[in-house]
């Protein structure tokens, strides 16, 4: 029954028209749509069925149930306009109790001088901006093939003295067919509250009756700021291992994406592994969507295990975002 449900959902998403339906700029916290992990990003973000390690907390929380060890991971990407996108995650394997995870995502825009008409070269003050998400995850394998997971997270956007906070849920399922490495995954992320900026710079002194004498000319008031929903993402994906020997393995994956603030699209990815030591990866991000959003990705990875539990890995990726450039990301992680 579970298998039939998952296949049906995949077919429904595949049947959706992929015409451009962009609603860019209609949600808060767009940083929640930035891919996490150099391995996942190098495979074009086609990860809902293929996610591995602590970065799976972002793509599909159910996928951490496949981890046989504990794991910790850190990713860093020098993003556009001197901003920095970072992710840190920890997964703990509690055996029969399930798997627990913790992740922190941050997009730091850095500092800039405060300028005014009177002081175009700066007032001596600095303003900054930061996007932040902190999530706690629980995942469990209900059978030897079917897993579920969920994440509760706190989301915050801050720009100088103003900030907006929200709460959100991520839900995911994963089914392993045990045939040719075929796995099917689905996730829904960022289902949560609306976000609204608030802070001291929005307060103003207002004279409600400027033509009246003797009234209070400095009534406290707040500028009206709209509430915005978080970007809701629906992902359905399939991964498979079409070729495998004792020393080599090829993995392919494809995801269908249906975000609330952009056009539907598809991600494609592939990975070649040699002795589980060297990995070469490539993919295409947001195919069939708006041309300016899609692009190729390519990367590599190195992994070394001291024993069945203790090991480490390093992953690297180039992403094509022409004409803006090719932002690069690296990930380091350990298993223990």
C-alpha angles and dihedrals in degrees: 000000000000090000092052092049093051094047091048092052090050092052092048092053092045090054094055114108112255098210118138111276100161118175095174113171095025098104138057124239098026088173086081087077095059112109120250128218128026093244093051093044093048088057090058093259091289091142114119090102098025105042115135136186126003093325087070086077087077101041102037121348091203090066095071087071087078092064113108093189139036117269143194127192142179128193130187130187128179097222131191126307094015093302123138128219116201138174131189123183141174128194124192122197107215095180113223090006091066132239128308127200141187125193138176123197121189135178108192115194094189129223130306135181118263108239131188136181089261093045108033091163093055140282094241091258126110128216125200141184132207136179116203138180126180119188138185117202138195123188133174138183106233091188135000087272109029126066135175132194142174139193130204112199143179116222126197135179119190131181116178106304097348127083142172126205133196144167125227144176131220120198129187143172130194130194123192113201092192088223120113088336091291113166129174123204140179132186140177115198138186098022100160154101128323118259127227128182118238133171147118095284089066092060118097138179107239132189102213093190106030092171094056121089121223097021124123108274094192108058111163113245138165125225110243113251123186125239117240130198122232118252107270115211127197115190131180121179148168129206131185142178105226094172130034137156133163091279107022137051136177120202125188129187141178131192133193114213128201110178123180094229103042144035121287114262145161133240124210128194143170135188132195115201126193115197088331084280106091125035130189117193140183140166151152122249124216099353116188090021127100109320093232092058100051131075148141126282129197133176149141139226141204125204134180129181123200091191139336092296111022119070147117140219143193126204132185134187142184117206125197113228099155132208086025097052140249110297112203129214134191130194129196123188145166135206121210 
